[in-house]
Amino acid sequence: MSKGVMTCLPPHDGHPGVEIIWAYDCREAFDQGATLAQSWLDNARTGWLWAVMIAERDLLPCAIERRAFEVGFLSRLHQRICAHRGCSHTDVPPSLTL
């Protein structure tokens, strides 16, 4: 069995990053999701968030890449929300396996 491929969401907005281990190399899809979320956050939230995510996610060829895209997208939004709410995730391990 493969050890998996690690993707990393760097710290942002004062909120810690996370490392996620995938069974398949999903780094590009994960990064695309995080980048799209950042773009949406930076551009005065143009368009419906769900529509922006779904339109780009559905362009990916396989289910695991679509899932990685969603995780990257939602993780970046999570960082922003938690940074503004003062959330702390010290009880969450800095590495997850999916």
C-alpha positions as a LaTeX table, in Angstrom:
\begin{tabular}{lrrr}
\hline
Residue & $x$ (\AA) & $y$ (\AA) & $z$ (\AA) \\
\hline
Met1 & 0.00 & 0.00 & 0.00 \\
Ser2 & 1.25 & 3.47 & $-0.87$ \\
Lys3 & 2.13 & 5.88 & 1.89 \\
Gly4 & 0.16 & 8.58 & 0.10 \\
Val5 & 0.93 & 12.03 & $-1.21$ \\
Met6 & 0.95 & 15.04 & 1.07 \\
Thr7 & $-0.69$ & 18.34 & 0.23 \\
Cys8 & $-0.14$ & 21.40 & 2.37 \\
Leu9 & $-2.37$ & 24.36 & 3.05 \\
Pro10 & $-0.04$ & 27.08 & 4.33 \\
Pro11 & $-0.97$ & 29.29 & 7.29 \\
His12 & $-3.04$ & 32.28 & 6.25 \\
Asp13 & $-4.86$ & 35.17 & 7.94 \\
Gly14 & $-3.13$ & 34.25 & 11.19 \\
His15 & $-4.69$ & 30.79 & 11.16 \\
Pro16 & $-2.50$ & 27.67 & 11.04 \\
Gly17 & $-2.06$ & 25.57 & 7.95 \\
Val18 & $-2.66$ & 21.86 & 7.63 \\
Glu19 & $-1.07$ & 18.89 & 5.91 \\
Ile20 & $-3.37$ & 16.33 & 4.27 \\
Ile21 & $-2.25$ & 12.95 & 2.98 \\
Trp22 & $-4.11$ & 11.58 & $-0.04$ \\
Ala23 & $-3.98$ & 8.10 & $-1.53$ \\
Tyr24 & $-3.51$ & 9.74 & $-4.94$ \\
Asp25 & $-1.55$ & 12.83 & $-5.99$ \\
Cys26 & $-4.17$ & 15.55 & $-5.55$ \\
Arg27 & $-1.85$ & 18.47 & $-4.92$ \\
Glu28 & $-2.77$ & 20.35 & $-8.08$ \\
Ala29 & $-6.54$ & 20.05 & $-7.54$ \\
Phe30 & $-6.18$ & 20.93 & $-3.84$ \\
Asp31 & $-4.10$ & 24.01 & $-4.70$ \\
Gln32 & $-6.59$ & 25.05 & $-7.39$ \\
Gly33 & $-9.39$ & 24.94 & $-4.82$ \\
Ala34 & $-7.47$ & 26.99 & $-2.26$ \\
Thr35 & $-6.43$ & 29.50 & $-4.93$ \\
Leu36 & $-9.98$ & 29.91 & $-6.21$ \\
Ala37 & $-11.27$ & 30.49 & $-2.69$ \\
Gln38 & $-8.57$ & 33.12 & $-2.13$ \\
Ser39 & $-9.49$ & 34.78 & $-5.40$ \\
Trp40 & $-13.15$ & 34.88 & $-4.37$ \\
Leu41 & $-12.20$ & 36.36 & $-0.98$ \\
Asp42 & $-9.93$ & 38.98 & $-2.57$ \\
Asn43 & $-12.38$ & 40.10 & $-5.26$ \\
Ala44 & $-15.19$ & 41.53 & $-3.16$ \\
Arg45 & $-17.01$ & 38.20 & $-3.21$ \\
Thr46 & $-18.30$ & 38.46 & $-6.75$ \\
Gly47 & $-20.81$ & 35.79 & $-7.65$ \\
Trp48 & $-22.34$ & 33.11 & $-5.50$ \\
Leu49 & $-19.71$ & 31.18 & $-3.57$ \\
Trp50 & $-21.33$ & 27.80 & $-4.23$ \\
Ala51 & $-21.67$ & 28.52 & $-7.95$ \\
Val52 & $-18.02$ & 29.56 & $-8.26$ \\
Met53 & $-16.87$ & 26.39 & $-6.49$ \\
Ile54 & $-19.13$ & 23.98 & $-8.39$ \\
Ala55 & $-18.36$ & 25.45 & $-11.82$ \\
Glu56 & $-14.61$ & 25.00 & $-11.37$ \\
Arg57 & $-14.79$ & 21.72 & $-9.46$ \\
Asp58 & $-16.83$ & 20.03 & $-12.18$ \\
Leu59 & $-14.05$ & 20.63 & $-14.71$ \\
Leu60 & $-11.83$ & 18.10 & $-12.93$ \\
Pro61 & $-11.71$ & 14.61 & $-14.45$ \\
Cys62 & $-12.07$ & 12.28 & $-11.46$ \\
Ala63 & $-13.88$ & 12.12 & $-8.12$ \\
Ile64 & $-10.77$ & 12.18 & $-5.91$ \\
Glu65 & $-9.53$ & 15.35 & $-7.61$ \\
Arg66 & $-12.94$ & 16.98 & $-7.23$ \\
Arg67 & $-12.88$ & 16.06 & $-3.52$ \\
Ala68 & $-9.37$ & 17.49 & $-3.13$ \\
Phe69 & $-10.50$ & 20.68 & $-4.85$ \\
Glu70 & $-13.43$ & 20.98 & $-2.41$ \\
Val71 & $-11.19$ & 20.36 & 0.60 \\
Gly72 & $-8.69$ & 22.99 & $-0.56$ \\
Phe73 & $-11.45$ & 25.49 & $-1.30$ \\
Leu74 & $-13.30$ & 24.99 & 1.98 \\
Ser75 & $-10.10$ & 24.83 & 4.03 \\
Arg76 & $-9.05$ & 28.25 & 2.77 \\
Leu77 & $-12.48$ & 29.69 & 3.60 \\
His78 & $-12.29$ & 28.01 & 7.01 \\
Gln79 & $-9.00$ & 29.80 & 7.71 \\
Arg80 & $-10.56$ & 33.18 & 6.89 \\
Ile81 & $-13.69$ & 32.58 & 8.96 \\
Cys82 & $-11.72$ & 31.32 & 11.95 \\
Ala83 & $-9.26$ & 34.20 & 11.74 \\
His84 & $-12.13$ & 36.70 & 11.94 \\
Arg85 & $-13.90$ & 34.81 & 14.72 \\
Gly86 & $-10.77$ & 34.18 & 16.77 \\
Cys87 & $-11.13$ & 30.39 & 16.55 \\
Ser88 & $-8.35$ & 28.16 & 17.76 \\
His89 & $-7.72$ & 24.62 & 16.60 \\
Thr90 & $-4.95$ & 23.58 & 18.94 \\
Asp91 & $-6.73$ & 20.25 & 19.53 \\
Val92 & $-6.70$ & 19.36 & 15.80 \\
Pro93 & $-3.62$ & 17.52 & 14.52 \\
Pro94 & $-1.60$ & 19.48 & 11.93 \\
Ser95 & $-1.77$ & 16.45 & 9.61 \\
Leu96 & $-4.83$ & 14.58 & 8.32 \\
Thr97 & $-5.11$ & 11.47 & 6.19 \\
Leu98 & $-7.94$ & 11.27 & 3.65 \\
\hline
\end{tabular}
